[in-house]
C-alpha cells in the first residue's frame, strides 16, 4: 500500500495575504529534531510571527514556534522558536537570493502541512503592502462579497 498524501494546513499565516502581495510560492521541507514532527502533526505549530532568510546559501525560518511534545523525552528541543533549516533546491535558493536583494521583497512563511509523512512549509515571495493597498484590498473583498450575496439572493427569488 502506498503512503497517503495529506495536505491539510496544520498552521497558517492568515495575516500574510493582508500584509504582502504574494507573487510566487515555494514548497520546502523542514529539518526537525526529535519529537517536533509529532507536535506539528498535533497542530502545535505557530508561524504568525515567523520569517525566512537565506544565509551562506542555505534557507532558514526564524520565530516558528513548535510547542514541545507533551509525551516527549530528553530529545525535546530546548528552544521552541529556534531557527530551522529549509530544504530547497540550489536553483530555487539562487532565484530567491536574487529576488530578495530587490527592494521590498521578503520571504514569508504561509502554511505548514504534512505531505507523504514529511513536514512541509509553503513560503511566499512577497512585496510589502502600503496602508492604501490594504484598504483597497479590503474594499475589493467587500465588494466581491456583496456581489456574491446579491447573486445568491437573486437565485433564491428565481426558484
C-alpha positions as CSV (number, residue, x, y, z in Angstrom):
1,X,0.0,0.0,0.0
2,X,1.2,3.5,-0.9
3,X,1.5,6.3,1.6
4,X,-1.5,8.6,2.0
5,X,-1.0,12.2,0.8
6,X,-2.2,14.6,3.4
7,X,-2.0,18.3,2.8
8,X,-4.4,19.9,5.3
9,X,-2.8,23.0,6.7
10,X,-1.7,22.5,10.3
11,X,-0.6,26.1,10.8
12,X,-1.4,29.1,8.6
13,X,-0.2,32.7,8.4
14,X,-3.5,34.4,7.7
15,X,-2.0,37.8,8.1
16,X,0.5,37.3,5.3
17,X,-2.0,38.0,2.5
18,X,-3.1,41.1,4.3
19,X,0.5,42.5,4.7
20,X,2.1,41.3,1.5
21,X,1.4,40.8,-2.2
22,X,2.5,37.2,-2.6
23,X,4.0,36.8,-6.1
24,X,5.5,33.3,-6.0
25,X,5.2,30.3,-3.6
26,X,7.8,27.6,-2.9
27,X,7.2,24.3,-1.1
28,X,10.2,23.3,1.1
29,X,10.9,20.7,3.6
30,X,11.8,21.3,7.3
31,X,14.7,19.9,9.2
32,X,13.2,18.9,12.5
33,X,14.7,17.2,15.6
34,X,13.3,14.6,17.9
35,X,9.6,14.9,18.6
36,X,9.0,18.2,16.7
37,X,7.2,16.3,13.9
38,X,4.7,14.8,16.5
39,X,4.0,18.3,17.8
40,X,3.4,19.6,14.3
41,X,1.1,16.8,13.4
42,X,-0.9,17.6,16.6
43,X,-1.2,21.2,15.3
44,X,1.1,22.7,17.9
45,X,2.9,25.0,15.4
46,X,2.5,28.7,15.0
47,X,4.0,30.7,12.1
48,X,2.2,34.0,12.6
49,X,5.4,36.0,13.6
50,X,7.9,34.0,11.6
51,X,10.1,35.0,8.7
52,X,12.5,33.3,6.4
53,X,16.1,34.3,5.5
54,X,18.9,33.0,3.3
55,X,22.4,32.9,4.8
56,X,25.5,31.3,3.3
57,X,23.5,29.7,0.6
58,X,21.0,28.0,3.0
59,X,17.4,29.0,3.8
60,X,16.2,29.2,7.4
61,X,12.9,30.0,9.1
62,X,13.0,32.1,12.3
63,X,10.5,32.5,15.1
64,X,8.4,29.5,14.0
65,X,7.0,28.3,17.3
66,X,6.7,24.5,17.7
67,X,5.5,23.6,21.2
68,X,7.4,20.8,23.0
69,X,5.7,17.4,22.7
70,X,3.9,16.5,26.0
71,X,4.8,12.8,25.9
72,X,8.3,13.8,24.8
73,X,11.6,12.7,26.3
74,X,15.1,14.2,26.7
75,X,15.3,14.7,22.9
76,X,12.7,17.5,23.0
77,X,14.4,20.6,21.6
78,X,15.3,23.2,24.3
79,X,14.1,26.3,22.3
80,X,10.7,26.1,20.7
81,X,11.4,29.2,18.5
82,X,14.9,28.1,17.2
83,X,15.9,28.7,13.6
84,X,15.0,25.7,11.4
85,X,16.7,24.9,8.2
86,X,14.6,24.7,5.0
87,X,15.2,22.2,2.3
88,X,15.2,23.8,-1.2
89,X,16.9,23.0,-4.4
90,X,20.0,25.0,-5.3
91,X,18.4,26.7,-8.3
92,X,15.4,27.8,-6.1
93,X,17.8,29.2,-3.5
94,X,19.7,31.2,-6.1
95,X,16.5,32.5,-7.6
96,X,15.3,33.6,-4.1
97,X,18.6,35.3,-3.3
98,X,18.3,37.4,-6.4
99,X,14.6,38.3,-5.7
100,X,15.2,39.1,-2.0
101,X,18.0,41.5,-2.9
102,X,15.5,43.6,-4.8
103,X,14.0,46.3,-2.6
104,X,10.7,45.5,-0.8
105,X,10.8,41.7,-1.3
106,X,10.8,39.2,1.6
107,X,10.3,35.5,2.2
108,X,7.0,34.9,4.2
109,X,6.0,31.6,5.6
110,X,2.4,30.9,4.5
111,X,1.4,27.5,5.9
112,X,2.8,24.3,7.5
113,X,1.4,20.9,6.4
114,X,2.4,17.2,6.2
115,X,2.7,15.6,2.8
116,X,3.6,11.9,2.5
117,X,4.8,11.8,6.1
118,X,7.1,14.8,5.8
119,X,6.6,18.3,7.2
120,X,6.4,20.9,4.5
121,X,6.5,24.7,4.7
122,X,5.0,26.9,2.0
123,X,6.9,30.1,1.7
124,X,5.9,33.0,-0.5
125,X,8.0,35.7,-2.1
126,X,6.1,38.8,-1.0
127,X,6.3,42.5,-1.6
128,X,5.1,44.6,1.3
129,X,1.7,46.4,1.0
130,X,1.3,50.1,1.9
131,X,-1.6,51.2,4.0
132,X,-3.6,52.3,1.0
133,X,-3.1,48.9,-0.7
134,X,-4.5,47.2,2.4
135,X,-7.6,49.5,2.3
136,X,-8.0,48.8,-1.5
137,X,-7.8,45.1,-0.9
138,X,-10.4,45.2,1.8
139,X,-12.8,47.3,-0.3
140,X,-12.4,44.9,-3.2
141,X,-13.0,41.9,-1.0
142,X,-16.1,43.6,0.5
143,X,-17.5,44.4,-3.0
144,X,-17.0,40.8,-4.2
145,X,-18.8,39.6,-1.1
146,X,-21.7,41.9,-1.7
147,X,-21.9,40.8,-5.4
148,X,-22.0,37.1,-4.3
149,X,-24.6,37.8,-1.7
150,X,-26.8,39.6,-4.3
151,X,-26.4,36.8,-6.8
152,X,-27.4,34.2,-4.1
153,X,-30.5,36.3,-3.2
154,X,-31.4,36.6,-6.9
155,X,-31.2,32.8,-7.3
156,X,-33.4,32.2,-4.3
157,X,-36.1,34.6,-5.7
158,X,-35.9,32.9,-9.1
159,X,-36.7,29.5,-7.6
